[in-house]
Amino acid sequence: MSTSLLRPPSLLRLLGAWRAQDSAEPAYRQLAQALRMLVLDGRVGLNVRLPGERELAAALGLSRTTVAAAFDRLRDEGYLESRQGSGSVTRIPPGRAETAPGEVDTTTGGNLLNWTHAALPAAPGVARAYAHAVEALPAYLGDLGYDPLGIMVLRRAIAAHYERRGCPTSPDQIMVTNGAQQGFSLLLQWLAGPGDRVVIDHPTYHNAIQALQRAHVVPVPVGLPRQGWDVDAMEAAFRQTSPRFAYVIADFHNPTGRSMDPATRRALVGAAMRNHTPLVVDETMVAMGLDFAPPPPVAMHDPSGRQVITLGSASKIFWGGLRVGWIRADVQTVAALGRLRTTMDMASPVVEQIAVAQLIDADVGLGERAGQLRGRRDHLLGLIADRLPHWRVESPAGGLSLWAELPRAEATALAALAESLGVRIAAGPRFGVSGAFERFLRLPFTLPEEQLEAGVARLVEADARLHARMPKGRDPLAMALDADRLI
């Protein structure tokens, strides 16, 4: 298996503010915790060779002994493997698979709360939809079962869903995919190639960033202001970088939860038209409105039907296990994507497509779960206001998580320390490029209230430890040097 090399400048950007200077925690432990988190949250992939100890020590301004001790700790834990001539390569310890939301990780003594997933269990009606699909399946068994665009009953249901939202759509404008992520991968392969640029709102969905980087496509981040979107900055990026397309999350944005108002949607489409930049609009969170229903789709402002391509998904609203998504675009684009898809896989499973058609036709939305989510959101906001009042958190209008702003740029360090205290959280840089958002954490409110309370309690302890003051009379620099020498 080939091994990629992570250079020191890239690793330093990923590490961000990994070291708390006023913490009594030894430097080697803080470094090991930060590197472990990079592997666990996917910002450093598996089978990646880290810089050598001497090279990394020089880049970080540490002694080689400190870096060696951090690497030794990671080897003992199973996160690094040393190979003759290949240096230290990243690994995941045996049995350390990602746990489901709210589950505990038995490899750490059954005490790790996984607080990284913004997703819900299956909605009421999913089992009934599967039962209906099995009953309806015989009508499809006389066909081959290979339809790269999706079965017509589901394409009609999705088109009707757009019609109900005020956006006229024909079934020929719909292509069914194995989740929105496959849809994004298809669009990326069709629209862009290595070295091309793609404009993104910033922060954004972490898997979209990873897909761009793995395709060697350059993300061009346009920062989100305190409120809304900066369309002028987006248009400037369109003019200055000539991107192949722009990727935006207009509805209950992940991770911030904000929603784009109709005027901004109209202005964004206008900017894209003037600069001939296709817009890929991610609507996977569109059903997650808590305070209000979302505005009509961005595609409604595209009278030609050729400027806006929309991604949708059944995963967030119904169940992640369904793995059914879709692309809405003009007929020619859908046909081209169908031909491209046959080089990757042939079609989506028929039973799941029938089930999703049944669920979409029912048009139940969040239903009673909306009230439950609002309660959990407000409960988490109250916990943070009471126990971490120095954090800044605004109540999102929808979505599944809070975007918490810390007083200092130390999200990676806090996440690493929290992991050692039994809670796994997603640090802000996971949702940005070049180490951005070190002052932010994403905190989903999808867990039961007692687990939210447990998670906040552990974050309070991690925050306190991170800012524990040195003993009086001791110089912090001298103590840091002492810690380096003791290793």
ABEGO torsion letter per residue (X at the ends): XBBBBBBAAAAAAAAEBABBAABABBAAAAAAAAAAAAAAAGABBBGBBBBBAAAAAAAAGBBAAAAAAAAAAAAAAGABBBBBGAEBBBBBBBGBBBBBBGBBBAAAGGABBBAABBBBBBBBGAAAAAAAAAAAAAAAAABAGBBAAEBAAAAAAAAAAAAAAGBBBBAAABBBBBEAAAAAAAAAAAABBBGBBBBBBOBBBAAAAAAAAAAGBBBBBBBBBABEBBAAAAAAAAAAAGBABBBBBABGBOAAGBBBBAAAAAAAAAAAAAAGBBBBBBAAAAAABAABBBBBBAAAABAAGAABBBBBBAAAAABAAAGBBBBBBBAAAAAAAAAAAAAABABBBAAAAAAAAAAAAAGAEAEAAAAAAAAAAAAAAAAAAAABAABBBBBBABEABBBBBBABBAAAAAAAAAAAAGBBBBBAAAABBGGBGAABBBBBAABBAAAAAAAAAAAAAAAAAAABBBBBGBBAAAAAAAAAAAX
